[in-house]
Amino acid sequence: MIRSGPTEALTATGSGLPLVLRNADDVVRAVDTANAAADPAQRRRAARQTLLVMMIALGGVFVDAYDFSSMSIGTVQLKHVFHLTSTQVGEVSAAMAASALFGALIGGYFVDKLGRRRMFSLDLWLLVVAAIGASLAPNLPTLVAFRLLMGIGVGLDFPVALCFVAEFSDKARRGRFVNSSYANWYLAAILGYGAGWVGYELGAGGSLWRMAVGFGAVPAAVLLFLRYRYMLESPLWAAHQGDLNEAARILRRTRNLEVEVDPVAAQTVAATVRARPDAKATVKILFSRRYRSRATLSAVLGFAQSIEYYAVVFYLPVISQVIFGQSLLKALLGGAIFSAVGLVGSSVQAWICDRTGIRPLALLGSVLAAIGLIGIGVGHAAHSGLSEALMVGLFMLGHTVGPGPQCMAYGTLSFPTVIRGSSVGWTQGMLRIGSVIGFLIFPILQSALGFSATFATLAACPLVILVAVLLIPWEPIGVDVESEWADQHIDLNLADPSSRLIPAALPT
């Protein structure tokens, strides 16, 4: 559990009066504004406690990214160890993405149904077991089996992690914390390449990929311990279940707030909570009149950006060898350099997105990514390694400023707590479909069209994103999606009483 700070508690207004919770909206306001209204010294302590929750939640994204990048390190070696064709390499890579699709869609629904905390540990157990199993795989079927297991863990983790981040962060910095997940991704990728370099220097040779993959169990195990020890349930999810007392307990521990619950309101809220929407009703909500365009936009971004990302980034070591030379060390160094560019782009966009909005970043990033992809093909055709490298860097910058992080920001920030896990799962599901295509299409296109034409073709992906963002002018930064939920039940008119929406989510 989160350890509470000093015994003196914060108040919501700084007046010395406790914050009284009467409904879920009061919990939302406490999360959104408590830190801004508190005494400075106590505010810093509460902010550190909240930041700990964020770091643990985002740690799952770090593990996910490491697992993907560690396998990319071994792409060249896998072909020799298991005697694979380029198409088979793509199939092995796509196996993890395919099972992540299943994990995201199913996991997103159960994150909403069972709670964030219950799902938080399951995915990490899967990642620990899968990393060890894949590193010891004696043959290709065993490797694929553990990659499938790893994919399920990755798919489960994203809805949980992003829901936690969105529901523990205050309104003024919610975009920053959600989009920090992408910076985490590139930190992990750099660590993966660094681990590969260490193994290379230690003479791991043909076992380098096994060492890199197996090491992924270490951060997953550490994170698993931290989650068991420190994580609490999301206060917003607890409130929407009608448990104001649990929400108050979480706010006291994580925000150091002086909180009381109106006993009459607590009984009323608990008594009026009905069964959660079933899977069919959840789909109906996501594609209701209010949310349909948002769900479509997040899906298009997730699908298209993942094709370009996984086609390029998973094969960065291969691309680096084309540009810098054929040694394994140059492949590792090239991948690390390009990932560092991605870290810069993802860090900058996370820092500014609450001020600029995520839509302008998605537009700018799409343009830069398209130019970069076309430039890679042109540079390769001209036999200019420098131009090629610069264009890969430009693509990484554009992708990490725009389509990459903003697709998940749209999927997380555009929907209220009651369906946020499902919306993130939906976006991740579409992303995983795109990643399967990206894994499979890159080696096939490269064999059929050649390096230059392949990258020129991939430029269609950011252009599709550009058109989608222009046609659907939605900006979630600054919008109170929790208040919007109050009217959503009118639009749905669900016939099945067991699938009615939760009255506790509405203002009383």
ZAGUDO-832940 format. One record per residue (C-alpha): residue in three letters; x, y, z. Coordinates in steps of 0.5 Angstrom, whole numbers. Layout:
// residues N
GUBA ALA X Y Z
...
//
This chain:
// residues 508
GUBA MET 0 0 0
GUBA ILE 2 7 -1
GUBA ARG 5 10 6
GUBA SER 1 16 8
GUBA GLY 6 22 9
GUBA PRO 6 26 15
GUBA THR 0 26 20
GUBA GLU -3 33 19
GUBA ALA -7 32 13
GUBA LEU -9 36 7
GUBA THR -16 39 6
GUBA ALA -19 41 0
GUBA THR -19 48 1
GUBA GLY -14 50 5
GUBA SER -19 52 10
GUBA GLY -18 47 15
GUBA LEU -25 44 14
GUBA PRO -25 37 11
GUBA LEU -27 35 4
GUBA VAL -34 31 4
GUBA LEU -36 26 -1
GUBA ARG -43 25 -3
GUBA ASN -42 22 -10
GUBA ALA -37 20 -15
GUBA ASP -37 28 -18
GUBA ASP -34 30 -11
GUBA VAL -28 24 -12
GUBA VAL -27 27 -19
GUBA ARG -26 34 -16
GUBA ALA -22 32 -11
GUBA VAL -17 28 -16
GUBA ASP -17 34 -20
GUBA THR -16 40 -16
GUBA ALA -13 37 -9
GUBA ASN -6 39 -10
GUBA ALA -7 45 -13
GUBA ALA -11 48 -7
GUBA ALA -6 45 -1
GUBA ASP -1 48 3
GUBA PRO 6 48 -1
GUBA ALA 10 43 4
GUBA GLN 4 38 4
GUBA ARG 3 39 -3
GUBA ARG 10 36 -5
GUBA ARG 9 30 0
GUBA ALA 2 29 -3
GUBA ALA 5 30 -10
GUBA ARG 11 25 -9
GUBA GLN 6 19 -6
GUBA THR 2 20 -13
GUBA LEU 8 20 -17
GUBA LEU 10 13 -14
GUBA VAL 3 11 -16
GUBA MET 5 13 -23
GUBA MET 12 10 -24
GUBA ILE 9 4 -22
GUBA ALA 3 4 -27
GUBA LEU 8 6 -32
GUBA GLY 13 1 -30
GUBA GLY 9 -4 -34
GUBA VAL 10 0 -41
GUBA PHE 17 0 -39
GUBA VAL 17 -8 -39
GUBA ASP 13 -9 -45
GUBA ALA 17 -4 -49
GUBA TYR 23 -8 -47
GUBA ASP 20 -15 -49
GUBA PHE 19 -12 -56
GUBA SER 26 -9 -57
GUBA SER 30 -15 -54
GUBA MET 27 -19 -59
GUBA SER 28 -14 -64
GUBA ILE 36 -15 -62
GUBA GLY 36 -22 -64
GUBA THR 32 -22 -70
GUBA VAL 39 -23 -74
GUBA GLN 41 -29 -70
GUBA LEU 34 -32 -70
GUBA LYS 34 -33 -77
GUBA HIS 41 -37 -76
GUBA VAL 39 -41 -70
GUBA PHE 32 -43 -72
GUBA HIS 34 -43 -80
GUBA LEU 28 -38 -81
GUBA THR 26 -34 -88
GUBA SER 25 -27 -87
GUBA THR 17 -29 -88
GUBA GLN 18 -33 -82
GUBA VAL 22 -28 -78
GUBA GLY 16 -24 -79
GUBA GLU 11 -29 -77
GUBA VAL 15 -30 -70
GUBA SER 14 -23 -69
GUBA ALA 7 -22 -71
GUBA ALA 5 -28 -66
GUBA MET 6 -24 -60
GUBA ALA 2 -18 -63
GUBA ALA -3 -23 -64
GUBA SER -4 -25 -57
GUBA ALA -3 -18 -55
GUBA LEU -10 -16 -59
GUBA PHE -13 -22 -55
GUBA GLY -11 -19 -48
GUBA ALA -12 -12 -50
GUBA LEU -20 -13 -52
GUBA ILE -21 -18 -46
GUBA GLY -17 -15 -41
GUBA GLY -20 -8 -43
GUBA TYR -27 -10 -41
GUBA PHE -25 -14 -35
GUBA VAL -21 -8 -32
GUBA ASP -27 -4 -32
GUBA LYS -31 -10 -29
GUBA LEU -27 -12 -24
GUBA GLY -22 -6 -22
GUBA ARG -16 -4 -24
GUBA ARG -12 -7 -18
GUBA ARG -14 -14 -19
GUBA MET -12 -14 -26
GUBA PHE -5 -11 -25
GUBA SER -1 -17 -22
GUBA LEU -4 -22 -27
GUBA ASP 0 -19 -33
GUBA LEU 6 -18 -30
GUBA TRP 6 -26 -28
GUBA LEU 5 -27 -35
GUBA LEU 11 -23 -37
GUBA VAL 16 -26 -32
GUBA VAL 14 -33 -34
GUBA ALA 14 -32 -41
GUBA ALA 21 -28 -41
GUBA ILE 24 -34 -38
GUBA GLY 21 -39 -42
GUBA ALA 23 -35 -49
GUBA SER 30 -35 -47
GUBA LEU 30 -42 -46
GUBA ALA 26 -44 -52
GUBA PRO 30 -50 -55
GUBA ASN 26 -50 -61
GUBA LEU 21 -45 -65
GUBA PRO 15 -48 -63
GUBA THR 17 -47 -56
GUBA LEU 19 -40 -57
GUBA VAL 13 -38 -61
GUBA ALA 8 -41 -55
GUBA PHE 12 -37 -50
GUBA ARG 12 -31 -54
GUBA LEU 4 -32 -55
GUBA LEU 4 -32 -47
GUBA MET 8 -25 -47
GUBA GLY 3 -22 -52
GUBA ILE -3 -23 -47
GUBA GLY 1 -20 -41
GUBA VAL 3 -14 -46
GUBA GLY -4 -13 -48
GUBA LEU -7 -14 -41
GUBA ASP -2 -9 -38
GUBA PHE -4 -3 -43
GUBA PRO -11 -2 -41
GUBA VAL -9 -2 -33
GUBA ALA -3 2 -33
GUBA LEU -6 8 -37
GUBA CYS -13 8 -33
GUBA PHE -9 8 -27
GUBA VAL -5 14 -29
GUBA ALA -11 18 -32
GUBA GLU -15 17 -26
GUBA PHE -9 18 -21
GUBA SER -7 25 -24
GUBA ASP -10 32 -23
GUBA LYS -13 35 -29
GUBA ALA -8 40 -31
GUBA ARG -2 35 -32
GUBA ARG -7 29 -34
GUBA GLY -4 29 -41
GUBA ARG 3 29 -39
GUBA PHE 3 23 -35
GUBA VAL -1 19 -40
GUBA ASN 4 21 -45
GUBA SER 10 20 -41
GUBA SER 8 12 -43
GUBA TYR 11 13 -49
GUBA ALA 18 16 -46
GUBA ASN 18 10 -42
GUBA TRP 18 6 -48
GUBA TYR 24 9 -51
GUBA LEU 28 9 -44
GUBA ALA 26 1 -44
GUBA ALA 28 0 -52
GUBA ILE 35 4 -50
GUBA LEU 36 -1 -44
GUBA GLY 35 -7 -49
GUBA TYR 40 -5 -54
GUBA GLY 45 -3 -48
GUBA ALA 44 -10 -45
GUBA GLY 45 -13 -52
GUBA TRP 52 -9 -52
GUBA VAL 54 -11 -45
GUBA GLY 52 -19 -48
GUBA TYR 56 -17 -54
GUBA GLU 62 -15 -50
GUBA LEU 62 -21 -46
GUBA GLY 62 -26 -51
GUBA ALA 55 -28 -51
GUBA GLY 55 -29 -59
GUBA GLY 50 -33 -61
GUBA SER 46 -33 -54
GUBA LEU 46 -26 -54
GUBA TRP 38 -26 -56
GUBA ARG 37 -31 -50
GUBA MET 40 -27 -45
GUBA ALA 37 -20 -47
GUBA VAL 30 -24 -47
GUBA GLY 31 -27 -41
GUBA PHE 33 -21 -37
GUBA GLY 26 -18 -38
GUBA ALA 24 -22 -33
GUBA VAL 28 -18 -28
GUBA PRO 24 -11 -28
GUBA ALA 18 -15 -29
GUBA ALA 19 -19 -22
GUBA VAL 21 -12 -19
GUBA LEU 15 -9 -21
GUBA LEU 11 -14 -19
GUBA PHE 14 -14 -12
GUBA LEU 12 -6 -12
GUBA ARG 5 -7 -14
GUBA TYR 3 -12 -9
GUBA ARG 7 -7 -4
GUBA TYR 4 0 -6
GUBA MET -1 0 -11
GUBA LEU -9 1 -9
GUBA GLU -15 1 -13
GUBA SER -17 7 -17
GUBA PRO -21 12 -13
GUBA LEU -25 14 -19
GUBA TRP -27 7 -20
GUBA ALA -28 5 -13
GUBA ALA -33 11 -13
GUBA HIS -37 9 -19
GUBA GLN -38 2 -16
GUBA GLY -41 6 -10
GUBA ASP -36 5 -5
GUBA LEU -35 12 -3
GUBA ASN -31 10 3
GUBA GLU -26 6 -1
GUBA ALA -25 12 -5
GUBA ALA -24 16 1
GUBA ARG -19 11 4
GUBA ILE -15 12 -2
GUBA LEU -15 19 -3
GUBA ARG -13 20 5
GUBA ARG -7 15 3
GUBA THR -5 18 -4
GUBA ARG -6 25 -3
GUBA ASN -6 26 4
GUBA LEU -13 29 4
GUBA GLU -17 30 10
GUBA VAL -23 27 7
GUBA GLU -30 25 10
GUBA VAL -36 21 7
GUBA ASP -43 23 8
GUBA PRO -46 17 11
GUBA VAL -53 18 8
GUBA ALA -50 19 1
GUBA ALA -46 13 2
GUBA GLN -52 9 3
GUBA THR -56 12 -2
GUBA VAL -50 11 -7
GUBA ALA -49 4 -5
GUBA ALA -56 2 -6
GUBA THR -57 5 -13
GUBA VAL -51 2 -16
GUBA ARG -53 -3 -21
GUBA ALA -50 -9 -25
GUBA ARG -44 -6 -29
GUBA PRO -45 -6 -37
GUBA ASP -44 -13 -40
GUBA ALA -40 -14 -46
GUBA LYS -45 -12 -51
GUBA ALA -47 -6 -47
GUBA THR -40 -4 -47
GUBA VAL -39 -4 -54
GUBA LYS -46 0 -55
GUBA ILE -43 5 -51
GUBA LEU -37 6 -54
GUBA PHE -40 7 -61
GUBA SER -46 11 -58
GUBA ARG -47 18 -61
GUBA ARG -43 22 -57
GUBA TYR -37 17 -57
GUBA ARG -37 14 -64
GUBA SER -33 19 -67
GUBA ARG -28 19 -62
GUBA ALA -27 11 -62
GUBA THR -26 12 -69
GUBA LEU -21 17 -69
GUBA SER -17 13 -64
GUBA ALA -18 6 -68
GUBA VAL -15 9 -74
GUBA LEU -9 13 -71
GUBA GLY -8 6 -67
GUBA PHE -8 2 -73
GUBA ALA -4 6 -78
GUBA GLN 1 8 -73
GUBA SER 3 1 -71
GUBA ILE 4 -1 -78
GUBA GLU 9 4 -79
GUBA TYR 12 4 -72
GUBA TYR 13 -4 -72
GUBA ALA 15 -4 -79
GUBA VAL 21 0 -78
GUBA VAL 22 0 -70
GUBA PHE 22 -7 -69
GUBA TYR 27 -8 -75
GUBA LEU 32 -2 -73
GUBA PRO 38 -7 -72
GUBA VAL 37 -9 -79
GUBA ILE 36 -2 -82
GUBA SER 42 0 -78
GUBA GLN 46 -6 -81
GUBA VAL 44 -3 -88
GUBA ILE 46 4 -86
GUBA PHE 52 3 -82
GUBA GLY 55 -4 -84
GUBA GLN 53 -11 -82
GUBA SER 56 -12 -76
GUBA LEU 52 -14 -70
GUBA LEU 55 -8 -65
GUBA LYS 53 -3 -71
GUBA ALA 46 -6 -71
GUBA LEU 46 -5 -63
GUBA LEU 49 2 -63
GUBA GLY 44 4 -69
GUBA GLY 38 2 -66
GUBA ALA 40 5 -59
GUBA ILE 42 12 -63
GUBA PHE 35 12 -66
GUBA SER 31 10 -60
GUBA ALA 35 16 -57
GUBA VAL 32 21 -62
GUBA GLY 25 17 -60
GUBA LEU 26 19 -53
GUBA VAL 27 26 -54
GUBA GLY 21 27 -59
GUBA SER 17 23 -54
GUBA SER 19 27 -48
GUBA VAL 18 34 -51
GUBA GLN 11 32 -53
GUBA ALA 9 29 -46
GUBA TRP 12 36 -43
GUBA ILE 8 41 -48
GUBA CYS 1 37 -49
GUBA ASP -3 40 -44
GUBA ARG -2 47 -47
GUBA THR -2 45 -54
GUBA GLY -7 40 -54
GUBA ILE -6 33 -57
GUBA ARG -9 34 -64
GUBA PRO -4 39 -66
GUBA LEU 2 35 -64
GUBA ALA -2 29 -68
GUBA LEU -2 33 -74
GUBA LEU 5 36 -74
GUBA GLY 8 29 -72
GUBA SER 4 25 -78
GUBA VAL 7 30 -83
GUBA LEU 14 29 -81
GUBA ALA 13 22 -81
GUBA ALA 11 22 -88
GUBA ILE 17 26 -90
GUBA GLY 22 22 -86
GUBA LEU 19 15 -89
GUBA ILE 20 18 -96
GUBA GLY 26 21 -95
GUBA ILE 29 14 -92
GUBA GLY 27 11 -99
GUBA VAL 30 17 -103
GUBA GLY 37 16 -99
GUBA HIS 37 9 -100
GUBA ALA 36 9 -107
GUBA ALA 42 15 -108
GUBA HIS 46 10 -104
GUBA SER 47 16 -98
GUBA GLY 48 13 -92
GUBA LEU 48 20 -88
GUBA SER 41 22 -91
GUBA GLU 38 15 -90
GUBA ALA 40 16 -82
GUBA LEU 38 23 -82
GUBA MET 31 21 -85
GUBA VAL 30 15 -80
GUBA GLY 32 20 -75
GUBA LEU 26 25 -77
GUBA PHE 21 19 -78
GUBA MET 23 17 -70
GUBA LEU 22 25 -68
GUBA GLY 15 25 -72
GUBA HIS 12 19 -70
GUBA THR 14 20 -63
GUBA VAL 11 27 -62
GUBA GLY 5 25 -66
GUBA PRO 2 19 -68
GUBA GLY 5 14 -63
GUBA PRO 3 17 -56
GUBA GLN -3 21 -59
GUBA CYS -7 15 -61
GUBA MET -7 12 -54
GUBA ALA -8 19 -51
GUBA TYR -14 20 -55
GUBA GLY -16 13 -53
GUBA THR -15 14 -45
GUBA LEU -17 22 -45
GUBA SER -23 22 -49
GUBA PHE -28 17 -45
GUBA PRO -30 17 -38
GUBA THR -28 12 -32
GUBA VAL -34 7 -33
GUBA ILE -31 5 -40
GUBA ARG -24 8 -40
GUBA GLY -21 1 -39
GUBA SER -25 -2 -45
GUBA SER -24 4 -49
GUBA VAL -16 3 -48
GUBA GLY -17 -4 -50
GUBA TRP -21 -2 -56
GUBA THR -15 3 -58
GUBA GLN -10 -2 -56
GUBA GLY -14 -8 -60
GUBA MET -13 -4 -67
GUBA LEU -6 -2 -65
GUBA ARG -5 -10 -65
GUBA ILE -8 -11 -71
GUBA GLY -4 -6 -74
GUBA SER 3 -9 -71
GUBA VAL 1 -16 -74
GUBA ILE 1 -13 -81
GUBA GLY 7 -9 -80
GUBA PHE 11 -15 -77
GUBA LEU 9 -19 -83
GUBA ILE 9 -14 -89
GUBA PHE 16 -11 -88
GUBA PRO 20 -17 -90
GUBA ILE 15 -19 -95
GUBA LEU 15 -12 -98
GUBA GLN 22 -11 -97
GUBA SER 23 -18 -101
GUBA ALA 18 -16 -107
GUBA LEU 19 -9 -108
GUBA GLY 26 -7 -105
GUBA PHE 28 -3 -99
GUBA SER 27 4 -102
GUBA ALA 20 2 -105
GUBA THR 18 -1 -98
GUBA PHE 19 6 -94
GUBA ALA 16 10 -100
GUBA THR 9 5 -99
GUBA LEU 9 6 -91
GUBA ALA 9 13 -92
GUBA ALA 1 12 -93
GUBA CYS 0 11 -86
GUBA PRO 2 18 -83
GUBA LEU -2 21 -89
GUBA VAL -8 17 -87
GUBA ILE -7 19 -80
GUBA LEU -7 26 -82
GUBA VAL -13 26 -86
GUBA ALA -17 22 -80
GUBA VAL -15 28 -75
GUBA LEU -17 33 -80
GUBA LEU -24 30 -81
GUBA ILE -25 29 -74
GUBA PRO -23 35 -70
GUBA TRP -24 32 -63
GUBA GLU -19 35 -58
GUBA PRO -20 32 -51
GUBA ILE -15 36 -47
GUBA GLY -19 41 -43
GUBA VAL -26 37 -43
GUBA ASP -29 34 -37
GUBA VAL -31 27 -40
GUBA GLU -33 25 -33
GUBA SER -39 31 -33
GUBA GLU -41 28 -40
GUBA TRP -42 22 -37
GUBA ALA -48 25 -33
GUBA ASP -52 25 -40
GUBA GLN -50 19 -43
GUBA HIS -55 14 -41
GUBA ILE -61 18 -44
GUBA ASP -57 17 -51
GUBA LEU -57 9 -50
GUBA ASN -64 7 -47
GUBA LEU -61 0 -46
GUBA ALA -67 -5 -45
GUBA ASP -63 -10 -41
GUBA PRO -64 -8 -34
GUBA SER -58 -12 -32
GUBA SER -54 -8 -36
GUBA ARG -56 -1 -34
GUBA LEU -51 4 -33
GUBA ILE -49 6 -26
GUBA PRO -53 12 -23
GUBA ALA -48 13 -18
GUBA ALA -44 16 -24
GUBA LEU -49 21 -24
GUBA PRO -49 28 -20
GUBA THR -54 27 -14
//
